[in-house]
Amino acid sequence: MDLRNQEGNTEREAPEDTRCCHKCKMTACLAVTLSTVILIVGLLLCLGLFVWWTKAPKEDKQTLKPAVSQYQDRLQQCKKERNDLTLMLHAATEDSRCRLCPDGWLWWNSSCYFFSVGRQENLKWNESAEFCRQHNSSLTVIKGSAEMEFIQSVMRTFPRFPFLWVGLTDAQQESQWMWWDGMHVQHYMSLTVEWDANHRDCADLRGGGSLFAADCEEYGPWTCKKDS
């Protein structure tokens, strides 16, 4: 009897949890859509302003400086709205019944990310890779410019802008930098690894989306990634 009652309670609770999950996912999708639209509008404004400015006569540039300033203000507003939507997107996944990622992980574009800064002691590259493996993830493989910008935006929130170990190494063959998933460093984006040398077989990510070769025995923060 107790078991049947327990099963009945579970069945009654399931629709509420499902509605909550659906609401979270709908909010997340809305935030992603709005963020994308705002970013596109900002880019179009910037492109239009650039094209006009390069072709406009000098006297027109002087006359229309206030309008240019207004466009620049609007572009900054677009960036602020995009950042606000990013925060809303993260907040949309905080309900414990439908959280898309574990505690301490960030959700973005169907993946969960862990940033060790302020949460874990710095580790060597292999140790950080093992940490990710123990948490059913891997050192982050960056698969596009949007993902790069997301990671950079998180890094900009750190009190001190660090480098991050990522899933990129040339340990198998010198100067052949391969992502953790077996793809060449330039498979997803046009990227190069600076400071490449025989004793530097692991890559870290720094500001501006730059990658640097480093000694794998150095200690540093890292980022893990797994599907949500």
C-alpha angles and dihedrals in degrees: 000000000000091000092052091048090050091050090048092053090049091052091050092050095047097074091052091050090046091052089049092051091047091050092049092049092047090050091048092049091048091050092049091049095048091045091052093048092049092049092050092048090050092049092048091050090050093047093047091049092049094049092048094046093052092052103035120105117251094250091053091052090055092047096047099043091111090055091049090051089051091053090049090051090050091051090052089049090052090053091049092049090049091052090048090052090050089056090047089051091054091046091051091067098050098095106110092220094060105018108154095205136034120263111289094023126109124224121222131159097342094314135097121224131198120201113194096202109120092000107067137024115260115271140192116263094258091046092051090049089053091050089055092047091053088055094051092255141090138229105286120277108201109218105180149358093269091055090046090053091049092053091045090051090054091047090053089062092061115104089233117027104239135183117251130216109237133184097273127112144150094204092121096052126007114253091004099112112198131183119235090259091059097259124132116256091252096046095096101024140002097267135151131194114234126214093025112181139153094261095045109077103150129070130222129194121233140173120314092026093286122155123210132191113237141174107273089221093064118104121239147135121278145191128231128199135196138160115273 
